Amino acid sequence: MTVKASVTIPDDVYEEVKKLSDNFSFIVAEALKEYLRKKKIEKAVGSFGTWEQREESSADIVNNMRKEDIRRNARRHR
């Protein structure tokens, strides 16, 4: 699926992009994908410190989640 959108871009940026490619939509889509990729990385890197603030180790947290999941599944099969 594609969406048409209207955006305002400085003339000099538009002209420079048009020199590189006749497919302006493709260039914009690729630029947005790269922007989103960078934002996801920033978010992931930003979350690293939050684990340090926890009293339990990450392994303990995962093991507890697994135990809870096993209990939840056991109740479901009764």
C-alpha positions, -999 to +999 in steps of 0.1 A: +000+000+000+012+035-007+000+069+006+002+102-012+014+130+010+021+166+005+054+179+020+072+212+019+109+209+010+134+237+004+140+243-033+177+236-031+172+202-015+145+193-041+168+203-070+197+184-056+176+152-052+162+156-087+198+157-101+205+123-084+172+105-094+141+109-114+122+089-088+117+116-061+091+094-042+117+066-039+143+089-025+119+103+001+107+068+011+144+057+015+152+088+035+122+081+058+132+045+062+167+055+072+153+081+097+131+055+113+160+030+115+181+056+133+153+065+157+148+028+166+185+024+173+184+056+195+154+042+214+171+008+219+204+024+231+185+047+254+168+018+271+201+001+281+205+022+312+171+012+325+183-023+331+210-011+354+185+005+377+167-028+384+174-048+415+172-081+397+196-091+369+182-094+334+186-132+336+165-133+368+138-112+352+137-135+321+136-166+342+108-152+363+088-143+332+093-179+319+081-193+352+050-171+351+043-182+315+046-219+325+021-213+353-003-195+330-001-223+305-006-249+331-038-232+344-051-230+308-048-268+303-067-278+335 
